[in-house]
Each structure stands twice: as C-alpha cells, then as structure tokens.
Amino acid sequence: MKKQKKIPKSERVERNHQEVRELYAQLMNSHKLAYSFSRTSIYEELAEQTGYSTKQIQRILNE
C-alpha cells in the first residue's frame, strides 16, 4: 500500500471553510424568494449539513 500524503491542517481547514461558504451561497440562492428565512435558520441548516456550530459558521462566513 502506498502512503497517502498528509494534507496540512491549514489546507484542510480552508477547504472545509470554503465548503461552508459554498453551501451558504447555495442556500441563499435557493431561499432568495423566501425572505421569511432568517439568517439564523440558514446558519442552523448549514450547521446540520456540516457539523459545525452556528457560531463557527458565523465566524467562517465573516472571515
């Protein structure tokens, strides 16, 4: 078996954060017409999909 090259933690974190930003953009686009959706409910939906807390998601999106 070939040893897999370990991806640096900073790169893994950046990939995960990018995924959160992309999911957020998708959710915002899908809920454009549904203004009744609050940011909090979108953060909660993202948290459910990614495993991050809503506070972590807020921090990631504000980077």
CHARMM internal coordinates of N, CA and C (Angstrom, degrees):
IC EDIT
DIST 1 N 1 CA 1.4563
DIST 1 CA 1 C 1.5217
ANGL 1 N 1 CA 1 C 110.56
DIST 1 C 2 N 1.2874
ANGL 1 CA 1 C 2 N 113.90
DIHE 1 N 1 CA 1 C 2 N 139.82
DIST 2 N 2 CA 1.4492
ANGL 1 C 2 N 2 CA 120.35
DIHE 1 CA 1 C 2 N 2 CA 178.98
DIST 2 CA 2 C 1.5244
ANGL 2 N 2 CA 2 C 109.42
DIHE 1 C 2 N 2 CA 2 C -85.36
DIST 2 C 3 N 1.3167
ANGL 2 CA 2 C 3 N 116.08
DIHE 2 N 2 CA 2 C 3 N 137.82
DIST 3 N 3 CA 1.4538
ANGL 2 C 3 N 3 CA 119.78
DIHE 2 CA 2 C 3 N 3 CA 176.37
DIST 3 CA 3 C 1.5181
ANGL 3 N 3 CA 3 C 109.07
DIHE 2 C 3 N 3 CA 3 C -75.44
DIST 3 C 4 N 1.3377
ANGL 3 CA 3 C 4 N 115.36
DIHE 3 N 3 CA 3 C 4 N 131.40
DIST 4 N 4 CA 1.4582
ANGL 3 C 4 N 4 CA 118.58
DIHE 3 CA 3 C 4 N 4 CA 177.44
DIST 4 CA 4 C 1.5148
ANGL 4 N 4 CA 4 C 109.52
DIHE 3 C 4 N 4 CA 4 C -81.15
DIST 4 C 5 N 1.3064
ANGL 4 CA 4 C 5 N 114.71
DIHE 4 N 4 CA 4 C 5 N 141.09
DIST 5 N 5 CA 1.4609
ANGL 4 C 5 N 5 CA 120.25
DIHE 4 CA 4 C 5 N 5 CA 178.60
DIST 5 CA 5 C 1.5278
ANGL 5 N 5 CA 5 C 108.28
DIHE 4 C 5 N 5 CA 5 C -71.11
DIST 5 C 6 N 1.3135
ANGL 5 CA 5 C 6 N 115.66
DIHE 5 N 5 CA 5 C 6 N 127.89
DIST 6 N 6 CA 1.4606
ANGL 5 C 6 N 6 CA 119.86
DIHE 5 CA 5 C 6 N 6 CA -178.82
DIST 6 CA 6 C 1.5304
ANGL 6 N 6 CA 6 C 109.87
DIHE 5 C 6 N 6 CA 6 C -75.79
DIST 6 C 7 N 1.3210
ANGL 6 CA 6 C 7 N 114.63
DIHE 6 N 6 CA 6 C 7 N 130.82
DIST 7 N 7 CA 1.4633
ANGL 6 C 7 N 7 CA 120.32
DIHE 6 CA 6 C 7 N 7 CA 179.07
DIST 7 CA 7 C 1.5304
ANGL 7 N 7 CA 7 C 107.75
DIHE 6 C 7 N 7 CA 7 C -82.18
DIST 7 C 8 N 1.3362
ANGL 7 CA 7 C 8 N 117.74
DIHE 7 N 7 CA 7 C 8 N 131.14
DIST 8 N 8 CA 1.4680
ANGL 7 C 8 N 8 CA 119.99
DIHE 7 CA 7 C 8 N 8 CA 179.56
DIST 8 CA 8 C 1.5259
ANGL 8 N 8 CA 8 C 111.60
DIHE 7 C 8 N 8 CA 8 C -56.81
DIST 8 C 9 N 1.3198
ANGL 8 CA 8 C 9 N 115.70
DIHE 8 N 8 CA 8 C 9 N 145.52
DIST 9 N 9 CA 1.4572
ANGL 8 C 9 N 9 CA 120.98
DIHE 8 CA 8 C 9 N 9 CA -176.60
DIST 9 CA 9 C 1.5253
ANGL 9 N 9 CA 9 C 111.55
DIHE 8 C 9 N 9 CA 9 C -56.66
DIST 9 C 10 N 1.3235
ANGL 9 CA 9 C 10 N 117.13
DIHE 9 N 9 CA 9 C 10 N -42.33
DIST 10 N 10 CA 1.4684
ANGL 9 C 10 N 10 CA 119.84
DIHE 9 CA 9 C 10 N 10 CA -178.30
DIST 10 CA 10 C 1.5279
ANGL 10 N 10 CA 10 C 111.00
DIHE 9 C 10 N 10 CA 10 C -60.72
DIST 10 C 11 N 1.3185
ANGL 10 CA 10 C 11 N 116.78
DIHE 10 N 10 CA 10 C 11 N -36.53
DIST 11 N 11 CA 1.4652
ANGL 10 C 11 N 11 CA 120.66
DIHE 10 CA 10 C 11 N 11 CA 178.70
DIST 11 CA 11 C 1.5244
ANGL 11 N 11 CA 11 C 110.96
DIHE 10 C 11 N 11 CA 11 C -70.37
DIST 11 C 12 N 1.3308
ANGL 11 CA 11 C 12 N 116.63
DIHE 11 N 11 CA 11 C 12 N -40.51
DIST 12 N 12 CA 1.4716
ANGL 11 C 12 N 12 CA 120.58
DIHE 11 CA 11 C 12 N 12 CA 177.61
DIST 12 CA 12 C 1.5152
ANGL 12 N 12 CA 12 C 110.12
DIHE 11 C 12 N 12 CA 12 C -62.81
DIST 12 C 13 N 1.3302
ANGL 12 CA 12 C 13 N 116.41
DIHE 12 N 12 CA 12 C 13 N -44.18
DIST 13 N 13 CA 1.4607
ANGL 12 C 13 N 13 CA 121.30
DIHE 12 CA 12 C 13 N 13 CA -179.19
DIST 13 CA 13 C 1.5280
ANGL 13 N 13 CA 13 C 109.44
DIHE 12 C 13 N 13 CA 13 C -62.50
DIST 13 C 14 N 1.3230
ANGL 13 CA 13 C 14 N 116.81
DIHE 13 N 13 CA 13 C 14 N -44.73
DIST 14 N 14 CA 1.4706
ANGL 13 C 14 N 14 CA 120.55
DIHE 13 CA 13 C 14 N 14 CA -179.92
DIST 14 CA 14 C 1.5231
ANGL 14 N 14 CA 14 C 110.68
DIHE 13 C 14 N 14 CA 14 C -62.26
DIST 14 C 15 N 1.3177
ANGL 14 CA 14 C 15 N 117.37
DIHE 14 N 14 CA 14 C 15 N -40.25
DIST 15 N 15 CA 1.4718
ANGL 14 C 15 N 15 CA 120.63
DIHE 14 CA 14 C 15 N 15 CA 177.28
DIST 15 CA 15 C 1.5209
ANGL 15 N 15 CA 15 C 110.65
DIHE 14 C 15 N 15 CA 15 C -61.75
DIST 15 C 16 N 1.3388
ANGL 15 CA 15 C 16 N 115.79
DIHE 15 N 15 CA 15 C 16 N -45.13
DIST 16 N 16 CA 1.4611
ANGL 15 C 16 N 16 CA 119.94
DIHE 15 CA 15 C 16 N 16 CA 179.69
DIST 16 CA 16 C 1.5245
ANGL 16 N 16 CA 16 C 110.78
DIHE 15 C 16 N 16 CA 16 C -63.17
DIST 16 C 17 N 1.3236
ANGL 16 CA 16 C 17 N 116.95
DIHE 16 N 16 CA 16 C 17 N -41.72
DIST 17 N 17 CA 1.4648
ANGL 16 C 17 N 17 CA 120.96
DIHE 16 CA 16 C 17 N 17 CA 179.70
DIST 17 CA 17 C 1.5259
ANGL 17 N 17 CA 17 C 110.38
DIHE 16 C 17 N 17 CA 17 C -65.49
DIST 17 C 18 N 1.3309
ANGL 17 CA 17 C 18 N 116.06
DIHE 17 N 17 CA 17 C 18 N -38.69
DIST 18 N 18 CA 1.4693
ANGL 17 C 18 N 18 CA 120.00
DIHE 17 CA 17 C 18 N 18 CA 178.04
DIST 18 CA 18 C 1.5228
ANGL 18 N 18 CA 18 C 109.84
DIHE 17 C 18 N 18 CA 18 C -63.56
DIST 18 C 19 N 1.3197
ANGL 18 CA 18 C 19 N 116.50
DIHE 18 N 18 CA 18 C 19 N -39.26
DIST 19 N 19 CA 1.4581
ANGL 18 C 19 N 19 CA 120.73
DIHE 18 CA 18 C 19 N 19 CA 178.41
DIST 19 CA 19 C 1.5299
ANGL 19 N 19 CA 19 C 110.24
DIHE 18 C 19 N 19 CA 19 C -62.12
DIST 19 C 20 N 1.3329
ANGL 19 CA 19 C 20 N 117.00
DIHE 19 N 19 CA 19 C 20 N -42.02
DIST 20 N 20 CA 1.4644
ANGL 19 C 20 N 20 CA 121.09
DIHE 19 CA 19 C 20 N 20 CA 178.45
DIST 20 CA 20 C 1.5276
ANGL 20 N 20 CA 20 C 109.70
DIHE 19 C 20 N 20 CA 20 C -61.91
DIST 20 C 21 N 1.3432
ANGL 20 CA 20 C 21 N 117.01
DIHE 20 N 20 CA 20 C 21 N -44.84
DIST 21 N 21 CA 1.4685
ANGL 20 C 21 N 21 CA 120.18
DIHE 20 CA 20 C 21 N 21 CA 179.95
DIST 21 CA 21 C 1.5294
ANGL 21 N 21 CA 21 C 111.50
DIHE 20 C 21 N 21 CA 21 C -62.30
DIST 21 C 22 N 1.3395
ANGL 21 CA 21 C 22 N 116.62
DIHE 21 N 21 CA 21 C 22 N -38.78
DIST 22 N 22 CA 1.4639
ANGL 21 C 22 N 22 CA 120.28
DIHE 21 CA 21 C 22 N 22 CA 179.17
DIST 22 CA 22 C 1.5241
ANGL 22 N 22 CA 22 C 111.30
DIHE 21 C 22 N 22 CA 22 C -68.29
DIST 22 C 23 N 1.3265
ANGL 22 CA 22 C 23 N 117.22
DIHE 22 N 22 CA 22 C 23 N -42.38
DIST 23 N 23 CA 1.4596
ANGL 22 C 23 N 23 CA 120.60
DIHE 22 CA 22 C 23 N 23 CA 177.43
DIST 23 CA 23 C 1.5240
ANGL 23 N 23 CA 23 C 110.76
DIHE 22 C 23 N 23 CA 23 C -62.51
DIST 23 C 24 N 1.3347
ANGL 23 CA 23 C 24 N 116.12
DIHE 23 N 23 CA 23 C 24 N -39.65
DIST 24 N 24 CA 1.4603
ANGL 23 C 24 N 24 CA 121.09
DIHE 23 CA 23 C 24 N 24 CA 178.43
DIST 24 CA 24 C 1.5293
ANGL 24 N 24 CA 24 C 109.59
DIHE 23 C 24 N 24 CA 24 C -61.19
DIST 24 C 25 N 1.3179
ANGL 24 CA 24 C 25 N 116.94
DIHE 24 N 24 CA 24 C 25 N -45.77
DIST 25 N 25 CA 1.4614
ANGL 24 C 25 N 25 CA 120.85
DIHE 24 CA 24 C 25 N 25 CA 179.27
DIST 25 CA 25 C 1.5304
ANGL 25 N 25 CA 25 C 110.91
DIHE 24 C 25 N 25 CA 25 C -61.37
DIST 25 C 26 N 1.3308
ANGL 25 CA 25 C 26 N 116.51
DIHE 25 N 25 CA 25 C 26 N -42.09
DIST 26 N 26 CA 1.4653
ANGL 25 C 26 N 26 CA 120.24
DIHE 25 CA 25 C 26 N 26 CA 178.52
DIST 26 CA 26 C 1.5264
ANGL 26 N 26 CA 26 C 110.89
DIHE 25 C 26 N 26 CA 26 C -62.76
DIST 26 C 27 N 1.3400
ANGL 26 CA 26 C 27 N 115.94
DIHE 26 N 26 CA 26 C 27 N -44.27
DIST 27 N 27 CA 1.4643
ANGL 26 C 27 N 27 CA 119.40
DIHE 26 CA 26 C 27 N 27 CA -179.72
DIST 27 CA 27 C 1.5226
ANGL 27 N 27 CA 27 C 111.01
DIHE 26 C 27 N 27 CA 27 C -64.83
DIST 27 C 28 N 1.3317
ANGL 27 CA 27 C 28 N 116.78
DIHE 27 N 27 CA 27 C 28 N -41.29
DIST 28 N 28 CA 1.4602
ANGL 27 C 28 N 28 CA 120.23
DIHE 27 CA 27 C 28 N 28 CA 179.48
DIST 28 CA 28 C 1.5320
ANGL 28 N 28 CA 28 C 109.94
DIHE 27 C 28 N 28 CA 28 C -63.02
DIST 28 C 29 N 1.3197
ANGL 28 CA 28 C 29 N 117.36
DIHE 28 N 28 CA 28 C 29 N -41.40
DIST 29 N 29 CA 1.4661
ANGL 28 C 29 N 29 CA 120.74
DIHE 28 CA 28 C 29 N 29 CA 178.85
DIST 29 CA 29 C 1.5283
ANGL 29 N 29 CA 29 C 111.28
DIHE 28 C 29 N 29 CA 29 C -65.86
DIST 29 C 30 N 1.3155
ANGL 29 CA 29 C 30 N 116.62
DIHE 29 N 29 CA 29 C 30 N -39.49
DIST 30 N 30 CA 1.4651
ANGL 29 C 30 N 30 CA 119.24
DIHE 29 CA 29 C 30 N 30 CA -177.95
DIST 30 CA 30 C 1.5296
ANGL 30 N 30 CA 30 C 111.78
DIHE 29 C 30 N 30 CA 30 C -73.96
DIST 30 C 31 N 1.3329
ANGL 30 CA 30 C 31 N 116.90
DIHE 30 N 30 CA 30 C 31 N -20.59
DIST 31 N 31 CA 1.4691
ANGL 30 C 31 N 31 CA 120.01
DIHE 30 CA 30 C 31 N 31 CA -178.76
DIST 31 CA 31 C 1.5314
ANGL 31 N 31 CA 31 C 112.04
DIHE 30 C 31 N 31 CA 31 C -110.06
DIST 31 C 32 N 1.3377
ANGL 31 CA 31 C 32 N 116.64
DIHE 31 N 31 CA 31 C 32 N 15.44
DIST 32 N 32 CA 1.4675
ANGL 31 C 32 N 32 CA 120.21
DIHE 31 CA 31 C 32 N 32 CA -178.09
DIST 32 CA 32 C 1.5219
ANGL 32 N 32 CA 32 C 111.87
DIHE 31 C 32 N 32 CA 32 C -51.69
DIST 32 C 33 N 1.3213
ANGL 32 CA 32 C 33 N 116.28
DIHE 32 N 32 CA 32 C 33 N -45.17
DIST 33 N 33 CA 1.4616
ANGL 32 C 33 N 33 CA 120.16
DIHE 32 CA 32 C 33 N 33 CA -176.17
DIST 33 CA 33 C 1.5217
ANGL 33 N 33 CA 33 C 112.24
DIHE 32 C 33 N 33 CA 33 C -80.66
DIST 33 C 34 N 1.3082
ANGL 33 CA 33 C 34 N 116.15
DIHE 33 N 33 CA 33 C 34 N -17.31
DIST 34 N 34 CA 1.4712
ANGL 33 C 34 N 34 CA 120.54
DIHE 33 CA 33 C 34 N 34 CA -178.36
DIST 34 CA 34 C 1.5237
ANGL 34 N 34 CA 34 C 109.59
DIHE 33 C 34 N 34 CA 34 C -97.02
DIST 34 C 35 N 1.3092
ANGL 34 CA 34 C 35 N 116.41
DIHE 34 N 34 CA 34 C 35 N 76.26
DIST 35 N 35 CA 1.4635
ANGL 34 C 35 N 35 CA 120.10
DIHE 34 CA 34 C 35 N 35 CA -177.32
DIST 35 CA 35 C 1.5227
ANGL 35 N 35 CA 35 C 112.57
DIHE 34 C 35 N 35 CA 35 C -69.66
DIST 35 C 36 N 1.3340
ANGL 35 CA 35 C 36 N 116.10
DIHE 35 N 35 CA 35 C 36 N -7.88
DIST 36 N 36 CA 1.4603
ANGL 35 C 36 N 36 CA 118.72
DIHE 35 CA 35 C 36 N 36 CA 177.14
DIST 36 CA 36 C 1.5266
ANGL 36 N 36 CA 36 C 110.87
DIHE 35 C 36 N 36 CA 36 C -70.15
DIST 36 C 37 N 1.3429
ANGL 36 CA 36 C 37 N 116.69
DIHE 36 N 36 CA 36 C 37 N -17.31
DIST 37 N 37 CA 1.4611
ANGL 36 C 37 N 37 CA 120.61
DIHE 36 CA 36 C 37 N 37 CA 176.79
DIST 37 CA 37 C 1.5210
ANGL 37 N 37 CA 37 C 108.71
DIHE 36 C 37 N 37 CA 37 C -70.49
DIST 37 C 38 N 1.2950
ANGL 37 CA 37 C 38 N 115.95
DIHE 37 N 37 CA 37 C 38 N 124.36
DIST 38 N 38 CA 1.4659
ANGL 37 C 38 N 38 CA 118.83
DIHE 37 CA 37 C 38 N 38 CA 176.96
DIST 38 CA 38 C 1.5228
ANGL 38 N 38 CA 38 C 108.86
DIHE 37 C 38 N 38 CA 38 C -89.59
DIST 38 C 39 N 1.3159
ANGL 38 CA 38 C 39 N 115.61
DIHE 38 N 38 CA 38 C 39 N 162.24
DIST 39 N 39 CA 1.4656
ANGL 38 C 39 N 39 CA 119.67
DIHE 38 CA 38 C 39 N 39 CA 175.92
DIST 39 CA 39 C 1.5222
ANGL 39 N 39 CA 39 C 110.13
DIHE 38 C 39 N 39 CA 39 C -57.94
DIST 39 C 40 N 1.3091
ANGL 39 CA 39 C 40 N 115.89
DIHE 39 N 39 CA 39 C 40 N -38.63
DIST 40 N 40 CA 1.4659
ANGL 39 C 40 N 40 CA 120.05
DIHE 39 CA 39 C 40 N 40 CA -178.37
DIST 40 CA 40 C 1.5144
ANGL 40 N 40 CA 40 C 111.04
DIHE 39 C 40 N 40 CA 40 C -59.44
DIST 40 C 41 N 1.3220
ANGL 40 CA 40 C 41 N 117.19
DIHE 40 N 40 CA 40 C 41 N -44.13
DIST 41 N 41 CA 1.4644
ANGL 40 C 41 N 41 CA 118.47
DIHE 40 CA 40 C 41 N 41 CA -179.15
DIST 41 CA 41 C 1.5297
ANGL 41 N 41 CA 41 C 111.03
DIHE 40 C 41 N 41 CA 41 C -67.91
DIST 41 C 42 N 1.3344
ANGL 41 CA 41 C 42 N 117.08
DIHE 41 N 41 CA 41 C 42 N -32.70
DIST 42 N 42 CA 1.4660
ANGL 41 C 42 N 42 CA 119.93
DIHE 41 CA 41 C 42 N 42 CA 176.45
DIST 42 CA 42 C 1.5278
ANGL 42 N 42 CA 42 C 109.44
DIHE 41 C 42 N 42 CA 42 C -69.01
DIST 42 C 43 N 1.3421
ANGL 42 CA 42 C 43 N 117.07
DIHE 42 N 42 CA 42 C 43 N -41.33
DIST 43 N 43 CA 1.4747
ANGL 42 C 43 N 43 CA 120.35
DIHE 42 CA 42 C 43 N 43 CA 176.20
DIST 43 CA 43 C 1.5216
ANGL 43 N 43 CA 43 C 110.28
DIHE 42 C 43 N 43 CA 43 C -60.53
DIST 43 C 44 N 1.3305
ANGL 43 CA 43 C 44 N 116.74
DIHE 43 N 43 CA 43 C 44 N -40.53
DIST 44 N 44 CA 1.4690
ANGL 43 C 44 N 44 CA 120.24
DIHE 43 CA 43 C 44 N 44 CA 179.60
DIST 44 CA 44 C 1.5270
ANGL 44 N 44 CA 44 C 110.99
DIHE 43 C 44 N 44 CA 44 C -64.97
DIST 44 C 45 N 1.3263
ANGL 44 CA 44 C 45 N 115.90
DIHE 44 N 44 CA 44 C 45 N -40.00
DIST 45 N 45 CA 1.4649
ANGL 44 C 45 N 45 CA 120.06
DIHE 44 CA 44 C 45 N 45 CA 178.23
DIST 45 CA 45 C 1.5282
ANGL 45 N 45 CA 45 C 110.36
DIHE 44 C 45 N 45 CA 45 C -64.52
DIST 45 C 46 N 1.3321
ANGL 45 CA 45 C 46 N 116.54
DIHE 45 N 45 CA 45 C 46 N -42.51
DIST 46 N 46 CA 1.4665
ANGL 45 C 46 N 46 CA 121.06
DIHE 45 CA 45 C 46 N 46 CA 177.21
DIST 46 CA 46 C 1.5265
ANGL 46 N 46 CA 46 C 110.58
DIHE 45 C 46 N 46 CA 46 C -62.56
DIST 46 C 47 N 1.3136
ANGL 46 CA 46 C 47 N 116.49
DIHE 46 N 46 CA 46 C 47 N -42.74
DIST 47 N 47 CA 1.4635
ANGL 46 C 47 N 47 CA 120.85
DIHE 46 CA 46 C 47 N 47 CA -179.91
DIST 47 CA 47 C 1.5219
ANGL 47 N 47 CA 47 C 110.33
DIHE 46 C 47 N 47 CA 47 C -59.94
DIST 47 C 48 N 1.3200
ANGL 47 CA 47 C 48 N 115.88
DIHE 47 N 47 CA 47 C 48 N -41.34
DIST 48 N 48 CA 1.4594
ANGL 47 C 48 N 48 CA 120.87
DIHE 47 CA 47 C 48 N 48 CA 179.24
DIST 48 CA 48 C 1.5329
ANGL 48 N 48 CA 48 C 110.77
DIHE 47 C 48 N 48 CA 48 C -63.55
DIST 48 C 49 N 1.3328
ANGL 48 CA 48 C 49 N 116.78
DIHE 48 N 48 CA 48 C 49 N -40.14
DIST 49 N 49 CA 1.4705
ANGL 48 C 49 N 49 CA 121.05
DIHE 48 CA 48 C 49 N 49 CA -177.22
DIST 49 CA 49 C 1.5218
ANGL 49 N 49 CA 49 C 113.09
DIHE 48 C 49 N 49 CA 49 C -75.72
DIST 49 C 50 N 1.3404
ANGL 49 CA 49 C 50 N 116.98
DIHE 49 N 49 CA 49 C 50 N -32.35
DIST 50 N 50 CA 1.4624
ANGL 49 C 50 N 50 CA 119.78
DIHE 49 CA 49 C 50 N 50 CA -172.07
DIST 50 CA 50 C 1.5228
ANGL 50 N 50 CA 50 C 114.81
DIHE 49 C 50 N 50 CA 50 C -105.05
DIST 50 C 51 N 1.3192
ANGL 50 CA 50 C 51 N 117.37
DIHE 50 N 50 CA 50 C 51 N -21.98
DIST 51 N 51 CA 1.4570
ANGL 50 C 51 N 51 CA 119.45
DIHE 50 CA 50 C 51 N 51 CA -176.96
DIST 51 CA 51 C 1.5167
ANGL 51 N 51 CA 51 C 113.07
DIHE 50 C 51 N 51 CA 51 C 89.96
DIST 51 C 52 N 1.3387
ANGL 51 CA 51 C 52 N 117.40
DIHE 51 N 51 CA 51 C 52 N -3.48
DIST 52 N 52 CA 1.4631
ANGL 51 C 52 N 52 CA 121.12
DIHE 51 CA 51 C 52 N 52 CA 175.40
DIST 52 CA 52 C 1.5290
ANGL 52 N 52 CA 52 C 108.80
DIHE 51 C 52 N 52 CA 52 C -81.96
DIST 52 C 53 N 1.3281
ANGL 52 CA 52 C 53 N 116.72
DIHE 52 N 52 CA 52 C 53 N 158.80
DIST 53 N 53 CA 1.4613
ANGL 52 C 53 N 53 CA 119.98
DIHE 52 CA 52 C 53 N 53 CA 174.28
DIST 53 CA 53 C 1.5240
ANGL 53 N 53 CA 53 C 108.77
DIHE 52 C 53 N 53 CA 53 C -80.38
DIST 53 C 54 N 1.3385
ANGL 53 CA 53 C 54 N 116.78
DIHE 53 N 53 CA 53 C 54 N 163.51
DIST 54 N 54 CA 1.4629
ANGL 53 C 54 N 54 CA 119.48
DIHE 53 CA 53 C 54 N 54 CA 179.78
DIST 54 CA 54 C 1.5296
ANGL 54 N 54 CA 54 C 110.71
DIHE 53 C 54 N 54 CA 54 C -63.80
DIST 54 C 55 N 1.3279
ANGL 54 CA 54 C 55 N 117.51
DIHE 54 N 54 CA 54 C 55 N -33.85
DIST 55 N 55 CA 1.4737
ANGL 54 C 55 N 55 CA 120.51
DIHE 54 CA 54 C 55 N 55 CA 177.36
DIST 55 CA 55 C 1.5277
ANGL 55 N 55 CA 55 C 110.75
DIHE 54 C 55 N 55 CA 55 C -65.30
DIST 55 C 56 N 1.3352
ANGL 55 CA 55 C 56 N 116.79
DIHE 55 N 55 CA 55 C 56 N -41.73
DIST 56 N 56 CA 1.4642
ANGL 55 C 56 N 56 CA 120.20
DIHE 55 CA 55 C 56 N 56 CA 178.23
DIST 56 CA 56 C 1.5313
ANGL 56 N 56 CA 56 C 110.23
DIHE 55 C 56 N 56 CA 56 C -63.35
DIST 56 C 57 N 1.3100
ANGL 56 CA 56 C 57 N 116.49
DIHE 56 N 56 CA 56 C 57 N -40.25
DIST 57 N 57 CA 1.4628
ANGL 56 C 57 N 57 CA 120.76
DIHE 56 CA 56 C 57 N 57 CA 179.95
DIST 57 CA 57 C 1.5220
ANGL 57 N 57 CA 57 C 110.35
DIHE 56 C 57 N 57 CA 57 C -64.20
DIST 57 C 58 N 1.3245
ANGL 57 CA 57 C 58 N 116.84
DIHE 57 N 57 CA 57 C 58 N -43.49
DIST 58 N 58 CA 1.4641
ANGL 57 C 58 N 58 CA 119.78
DIHE 57 CA 57 C 58 N 58 CA 177.11
DIST 58 CA 58 C 1.5212
ANGL 58 N 58 CA 58 C 110.54
DIHE 57 C 58 N 58 CA 58 C -58.62
DIST 58 C 59 N 1.3234
ANGL 58 CA 58 C 59 N 116.49
DIHE 58 N 58 CA 58 C 59 N -44.25
DIST 59 N 59 CA 1.4663
ANGL 58 C 59 N 59 CA 121.21
DIHE 58 CA 58 C 59 N 59 CA -179.46
DIST 59 CA 59 C 1.5277
ANGL 59 N 59 CA 59 C 110.78
DIHE 58 C 59 N 59 CA 59 C -63.35
DIST 59 C 60 N 1.3341
ANGL 59 CA 59 C 60 N 116.55
DIHE 59 N 59 CA 59 C 60 N -44.70
DIST 60 N 60 CA 1.4690
ANGL 59 C 60 N 60 CA 121.09
DIHE 59 CA 59 C 60 N 60 CA 179.97
DIST 60 CA 60 C 1.5258
ANGL 60 N 60 CA 60 C 110.43
DIHE 59 C 60 N 60 CA 60 C -60.74
DIST 60 C 61 N 1.3176
ANGL 60 CA 60 C 61 N 116.97
DIHE 60 N 60 CA 60 C 61 N -44.93
DIST 61 N 61 CA 1.4589
ANGL 60 C 61 N 61 CA 120.55
DIHE 60 CA 60 C 61 N 61 CA -176.89
DIST 61 CA 61 C 1.5264
ANGL 61 N 61 CA 61 C 112.11
DIHE 60 C 61 N 61 CA 61 C -71.34
DIST 61 C 62 N 1.3177
ANGL 61 CA 61 C 62 N 116.96
DIHE 61 N 61 CA 61 C 62 N -22.12
DIST 62 N 62 CA 1.4650
ANGL 61 C 62 N 62 CA 120.39
DIHE 61 CA 61 C 62 N 62 CA 179.91
DIST 62 CA 62 C 1.5234
ANGL 62 N 62 CA 62 C 112.91
DIHE 61 C 62 N 62 CA 62 C -91.44
DIST 62 C 63 N 1.3289
ANGL 62 CA 62 C 63 N 117.31
DIHE 62 N 62 CA 62 C 63 N 0.71
DIST 63 N 63 CA 1.4731
ANGL 62 C 63 N 63 CA 120.49
DIHE 62 CA 62 C 63 N 63 CA -179.61
DIST 63 CA 63 C 1.5098
ANGL 63 N 63 CA 63 C 111.12
DIHE 62 C 63 N 63 CA 63 C -67.18
END
COOR INIT
IC SEED 1 N 1 CA 1 C
IC BUILD
